Amino acid sequence: MPRFIFALALAVLTAAPLLAADLPKPVRMGCGIMTFDTVPGWGFGPDGKTQIGPTHGGVVVDKQGNVYTSADMGIFVFSPDGKLIRRFLGDEYSRMHDIEIRQEADGEYIYGARNANAEGVKFNAETGAIVLKLPFPKESGLGLTQFNPTAITVAPNGDIFLSDGYASNHIFKFNAQGKYLMHFGIKGNGLKEFNTAHGMTLDTRYDPPRLLICDRNHEPKGRLLHYTLEGEYIDEVVTGLGMPTSAAVQGDYVSVPDLHGRVVILDKSNTIMAVLGHNADPAARANYGIPQEQWKEGIFSGTHGSYWDADGNLYIQDWNVSGRLMKLARVK
């Protein structure tokens, strides 16, 4: 056995297992029907360390309750109790800035926006088989020199929306087969302009569903916007959210991570129901460089992705150098 492989195997075998006594106590947060307890150590390895490497991505949950998170190295899949059950690693799965999951006729699929790789992708959630790629659509006639998608979502009919949030701030619409259909939006601070269209999801709280877009850097404060699936402006949903990074809908509620270190939950009227994990330290907000040994239970530092499971629990990802993924258990 090569020496480095032997050393690695020995390190794994002799690593001290994580004991319950080593973990911090759960922290309760939120209020009313949106009260949660943290689950200390969820997703950690036997040695008590995070297993996913640097994070700058999203979270989704499949129909079996398994939790997928996108990290710099690829996609990591955990069972509901926090055990790592599979990974999709390599150049095709790295640096997915945003992910969405969708049940289709032949299985569940994950859609990803890869800002560093200038594309959107679609792959099978169980096998990892990539079935569609969405590069910059030259048919748009825009002639962009930069294309950095940050968000992706899918309409009920399968049309795909891909936001170029780190570059032009156009939102591109494709059909289910990846054919370019149209684009809308432009960079700026006007009412119908985007200053970093960073996050986006299908807002199923309304009939018909509409696009909910996180305009992260809009001045003077970040905001959420509604657009129709035809790219028409509806209204400004809420302002003053700091730096909203993404949105996830369950029933009448939407969770909105703020890069400043908190998650805001809104109801169907877009009234704030709860604020979770608020970081009171300005130096620790929107701070990528906080290593695991400096994490504080129940305090977030750079909240970037969130998702609900069927029981109303929340999974939160921080933008973080060590790779932080947290479970918040809903208090019944």
C-alpha positions as CSV (number, residue, x, y, z in Angstrom):
1,M,0.0,0.0,0.0
2,P,1.5,3.4,-0.9
3,R,2.6,5.3,2.1
4,F,0.2,8.3,1.7
5,I,-2.8,6.0,1.3
6,F,-1.7,4.1,4.4
7,A,-1.3,7.3,6.4
8,L,-4.8,8.5,5.3
9,A,-6.4,5.2,6.2
10,L,-4.7,5.3,9.6
11,A,-5.9,8.8,10.2
12,V,-9.5,7.8,9.5
13,L,-9.3,4.7,11.7
14,T,-7.8,6.5,14.6
15,A,-9.8,9.8,14.4
16,A,-11.6,10.4,17.7
17,P,-15.3,9.9,17.3
18,L,-17.6,12.8,18.0
19,L,-19.4,12.5,21.3
20,A,-22.6,14.1,22.3
21,A,-20.9,15.8,25.2
22,D,-18.5,17.5,22.7
23,L,-21.4,19.3,21.0
24,P,-23.0,22.6,22.0
25,K,-26.5,22.6,23.2
26,P,-29.4,23.3,20.8
27,V,-30.4,26.9,20.4
28,R,-34.0,27.9,20.0
29,M,-34.8,30.7,17.6
30,G,-37.7,32.3,15.8
31,C,-41.2,32.8,17.3
32,G,-44.8,31.5,17.1
33,I,-45.4,28.9,14.4
34,M,-41.9,29.7,13.1
35,T,-39.9,28.5,16.1
36,F,-36.9,26.2,15.5
37,D,-34.2,24.4,17.4
38,T,-30.7,24.0,16.0
39,V,-29.4,20.4,15.6
40,P,-25.8,20.6,16.7
41,G,-23.4,18.5,14.7
42,W,-25.9,17.7,12.0
43,G,-23.9,16.6,8.8
44,F,-20.5,16.4,10.6
45,G,-18.2,13.4,10.1
46,P,-17.2,11.0,12.9
47,D,-14.4,13.4,13.8
48,G,-16.8,16.3,14.4
49,K,-15.7,18.1,11.3
50,T,-17.7,19.5,8.4
51,Q,-17.5,17.1,5.3
52,I,-18.2,19.4,2.4
53,G,-15.4,21.9,2.0
54,P,-15.9,25.6,1.1
55,T,-19.5,26.5,0.5
56,H,-21.0,29.2,-1.9
57,G,-24.2,27.4,-3.0
58,G,-27.6,26.2,-2.2
59,V,-29.7,23.5,-0.6
60,V,-32.6,21.3,-1.8
61,V,-34.5,18.3,-0.3
62,D,-35.7,15.3,-2.4
63,K,-39.0,13.4,-1.9
64,Q,-37.3,10.9,0.5
65,G,-36.1,13.7,2.7
66,N,-32.5,13.5,1.6
67,V,-30.6,16.9,1.7
68,Y,-28.5,18.0,-1.3
69,T,-26.0,20.9,-0.9
70,S,-23.7,22.4,-3.5
71,A,-20.2,23.2,-2.4
72,D,-17.1,24.3,-4.3
73,M,-16.0,20.6,-4.8
74,G,-19.4,19.3,-6.0
75,I,-22.8,18.1,-4.7
76,F,-23.0,16.4,-1.3
77,V,-26.1,14.3,-0.3
78,F,-27.1,13.7,3.3
79,S,-29.8,11.5,4.9
80,P,-32.4,13.3,7.0
81,D,-30.4,12.4,10.1
82,G,-27.2,14.0,8.7
83,K,-25.3,11.0,7.4
84,L,-23.4,11.6,4.1
85,I,-24.8,9.0,1.7
86,R,-23.4,10.1,-1.7
87,R,-21.4,12.8,-3.5
88,F,-21.1,14.0,-7.1
89,L,-17.6,15.5,-7.4
90,G,-15.6,16.8,-10.3
91,D,-15.5,19.6,-12.8
92,E,-19.1,19.0,-14.0
93,Y,-20.6,19.4,-10.5
94,S,-18.3,22.0,-8.9
95,R,-19.3,25.6,-7.9
96,M,-23.1,25.4,-8.4
97,H,-24.1,28.7,-7.0
98,D,-27.8,27.9,-6.8
99,I,-29.7,24.6,-7.1
100,E,-33.4,23.7,-7.5
101,I,-35.0,20.2,-7.5
102,R,-38.0,19.1,-9.5
103,Q,-40.0,15.9,-9.8
104,E,-40.4,14.9,-13.5
105,A,-42.0,12.0,-15.2
106,D,-38.9,9.8,-15.1
107,G,-37.4,10.9,-11.7
108,E,-36.2,13.8,-9.7
109,Y,-33.8,16.3,-11.3
110,I,-31.6,19.0,-10.0
111,Y,-31.0,22.2,-11.9
112,G,-27.9,24.2,-11.1
113,A,-26.6,27.7,-12.0
114,R,-22.8,27.7,-12.3
115,N,-21.5,31.2,-12.2
116,A,-17.8,30.4,-12.5
117,N,-18.4,28.0,-15.4
118,A,-20.9,30.2,-17.3
119,E,-23.7,27.7,-17.6
120,G,-26.8,26.2,-16.3
121,V,-27.1,22.4,-15.9
122,K,-29.7,19.7,-15.3
123,F,-28.8,16.3,-13.8
124,N,-30.5,13.3,-12.3
125,A,-30.7,13.6,-8.5
126,E,-30.1,9.9,-7.9
127,T,-27.4,9.0,-10.5
128,G,-25.8,12.4,-11.2
129,A,-26.2,11.9,-15.0
130,I,-26.2,15.3,-16.7
131,V,-28.9,15.6,-19.2
132,L,-28.9,19.3,-20.2
133,K,-26.4,22.2,-20.3
134,L,-27.4,25.8,-20.8
135,P,-24.5,28.0,-22.0
136,F,-24.9,31.6,-22.9
137,P,-27.6,31.8,-25.7
138,K,-25.9,33.4,-28.7
139,E,-29.4,33.4,-30.3
140,S,-30.3,36.3,-28.0
141,G,-28.1,38.6,-30.1
142,L,-26.7,40.3,-27.0
143,G,-23.0,39.5,-27.6
144,L,-22.1,39.5,-23.9
145,T,-18.4,39.2,-23.0
146,Q,-19.2,37.9,-19.5
147,F,-21.8,35.4,-18.4
148,N,-22.0,34.4,-14.7
149,P,-25.3,32.7,-13.8
150,T,-26.3,32.9,-10.1
151,A,-29.8,31.5,-10.0
152,I,-32.1,29.0,-11.7
153,T,-35.7,27.9,-11.5
154,V,-38.3,26.0,-13.5
155,A,-41.9,26.8,-14.5
156,P,-44.7,24.3,-14.2
157,N,-44.5,23.6,-17.9
158,G,-40.7,22.9,-17.8
159,D,-39.5,26.3,-19.0
160,I,-36.2,27.2,-17.4
161,F,-35.1,30.6,-16.1
162,L,-31.4,31.4,-15.6
163,S,-30.3,34.7,-14.0
164,D,-27.0,36.2,-15.1
165,G,-26.8,37.9,-11.7
166,Y,-23.1,38.5,-11.5
167,A,-22.8,40.1,-15.0
168,S,-25.5,41.5,-17.2
169,N,-28.5,41.0,-14.8
170,H,-30.5,39.7,-17.7
171,I,-32.8,36.7,-16.9
172,F,-32.8,34.2,-19.7
173,K,-35.8,31.9,-20.4
174,F,-35.4,28.6,-22.2
175,N,-37.8,25.8,-22.9
176,A,-37.5,22.4,-21.3
177,Q,-35.2,21.2,-24.1
178,G,-32.8,24.2,-23.6
179,K,-34.0,26.3,-26.6
180,Y,-33.6,30.0,-25.9
181,L,-37.0,31.8,-25.8
182,M,-36.4,35.3,-24.5
183,H,-34.7,37.5,-21.9
184,F,-35.7,40.4,-19.7
185,G,-34.2,42.7,-17.1
186,I,-31.2,45.0,-17.1
187,K,-28.6,46.2,-14.6
188,G,-29.4,49.3,-12.5
189,N,-31.1,50.7,-9.5
190,G,-34.4,51.7,-11.1
191,L,-37.7,50.2,-10.1
192,K,-37.6,47.6,-12.9
193,E,-33.9,47.1,-12.9
194,F,-31.7,44.6,-11.1
195,N,-28.5,45.3,-9.2
196,T,-27.4,41.7,-8.8
197,A,-30.3,39.5,-9.5
198,H,-28.7,37.0,-7.2
199,G,-31.5,34.5,-6.3
200,M,-34.7,33.4,-7.9
201,T,-37.4,30.8,-7.4
202,L,-40.9,29.9,-8.5
203,D,-43.3,31.5,-6.1
204,T,-46.1,29.0,-5.7
205,R,-47.9,30.9,-3.0
206,Y,-49.9,32.5,-5.8
207,D,-52.0,31.3,-8.7
208,P,-50.7,31.4,-11.3
209,P,-47.2,31.0,-10.0
210,R,-44.7,33.8,-10.6
211,L,-41.0,34.5,-10.3
212,L,-39.7,35.7,-7.0
213,I,-36.3,37.5,-7.6
214,C,-33.8,38.5,-5.0
215,D,-32.3,41.8,-6.0
216,R,-29.4,41.6,-3.6
217,N,-27.5,44.9,-4.1
218,H,-30.3,47.2,-5.0
219,E,-29.8,50.6,-3.4
220,P,-30.4,51.6,-0.7
221,K,-31.3,48.1,0.5
222,G,-31.8,44.7,-1.0
223,R,-35.3,43.7,-2.1
224,L,-37.6,41.0,-3.5
225,L,-39.5,41.4,-6.8
226,H,-42.3,39.6,-8.5
227,Y,-42.3,39.0,-12.3
228,T,-44.7,37.0,-14.4
229,L,-43.4,33.9,-16.2
230,E,-43.5,36.0,-19.4
231,G,-40.9,38.4,-17.9
232,E,-43.4,41.2,-17.0
233,Y,-42.9,43.3,-13.9
234,I,-45.6,42.8,-11.2
235,D,-44.5,44.6,-8.1
236,E,-41.8,45.2,-5.5
237,V,-42.6,42.7,-2.8
238,V,-40.5,43.9,0.1
239,T,-37.4,46.2,0.6
240,G,-34.9,46.7,3.4
241,L,-33.7,43.0,3.5
242,G,-30.0,43.7,3.6
243,M,-28.5,41.3,1.0
244,P,-31.1,38.7,0.1
245,T,-29.3,35.8,-1.6
246,S,-32.0,33.2,-2.4
247,A,-35.6,32.1,-1.6
248,A,-37.4,28.9,-0.9
249,V,-41.1,28.4,-0.7
250,Q,-43.2,25.9,1.3
251,G,-47.0,26.4,1.4
252,D,-47.7,30.1,2.3
253,Y,-44.2,30.8,3.6
254,V,-40.9,31.7,2.1
255,S,-37.4,31.6,3.7
256,V,-35.0,34.3,2.5
257,P,-31.3,34.1,3.6
258,D,-29.5,37.4,4.0
259,L,-25.8,37.4,3.5
260,H,-25.4,39.5,6.6
261,G,-26.1,36.5,8.7
262,R,-29.8,35.8,9.2
263,V,-32.8,34.1,7.6
264,V,-36.1,36.0,7.2
265,I,-39.4,34.1,6.9
266,L,-42.3,35.8,5.2
267,D,-45.9,34.8,5.0
268,K,-48.2,35.0,1.9
269,S,-48.8,38.7,2.6
270,N,-45.0,39.1,2.7
271,T,-45.1,40.1,6.3
272,I,-42.0,39.1,8.4
273,M,-43.0,36.1,10.6
274,A,-39.5,35.4,12.1
275,V,-35.8,36.3,11.9
276,L,-33.5,33.4,12.5
277,G,-29.8,33.2,13.4
278,H,-29.3,37.0,13.4
279,N,-25.6,37.9,13.8
280,A,-25.1,41.0,16.0
281,D,-21.4,41.3,15.2
282,P,-20.8,43.5,12.2
283,A,-17.3,42.0,11.7
284,A,-18.8,38.5,11.4
285,R,-21.6,39.4,8.9
286,A,-21.1,38.5,5.2
287,N,-17.8,37.0,6.3
288,Y,-16.6,34.1,4.3
289,G,-13.4,33.5,6.4
290,I,-14.8,32.2,9.7
291,P,-13.4,28.7,10.2
292,Q,-15.4,25.9,11.9
293,E,-13.7,26.4,15.3
294,Q,-15.1,29.9,15.4
295,W,-18.7,29.0,14.5
296,K,-21.3,29.9,17.1
297,E,-24.4,27.6,17.5
298,G,-27.5,29.5,16.4
299,I,-25.6,32.4,14.9
300,F,-25.1,32.6,11.1
301,S,-22.4,34.5,9.3
302,G,-23.1,34.5,5.6
303,T,-26.4,32.8,4.9
304,H,-26.6,31.9,1.2
305,G,-29.1,29.0,0.7
306,S,-32.1,27.5,2.5
307,Y,-34.7,24.8,1.9
308,W,-37.7,23.2,3.7
309,D,-38.4,19.5,4.2
310,A,-41.8,18.0,4.3
311,D,-42.0,18.5,8.1
312,G,-41.2,22.2,7.9
313,N,-37.6,21.8,9.1
314,L,-35.2,24.2,7.5
315,Y,-31.7,23.5,6.1
316,I,-29.4,26.5,5.9
317,Q,-26.1,27.0,4.1
318,D,-23.6,29.7,5.0
319,W,-21.1,31.1,2.5
320,N,-18.1,29.8,4.4
321,V,-14.5,28.8,4.0
322,S,-14.9,25.6,6.0
323,G,-18.3,24.7,4.6
324,R,-21.3,25.2,6.9
325,L,-24.6,23.4,6.5
326,M,-27.1,23.5,9.4
327,K,-30.5,21.9,10.2
328,L,-33.1,23.8,12.1
329,A,-35.8,21.5,13.5
330,R,-39.3,23.0,13.6
331,V,-40.8,23.1,17.0
332,K,-44.4,21.8,16.8
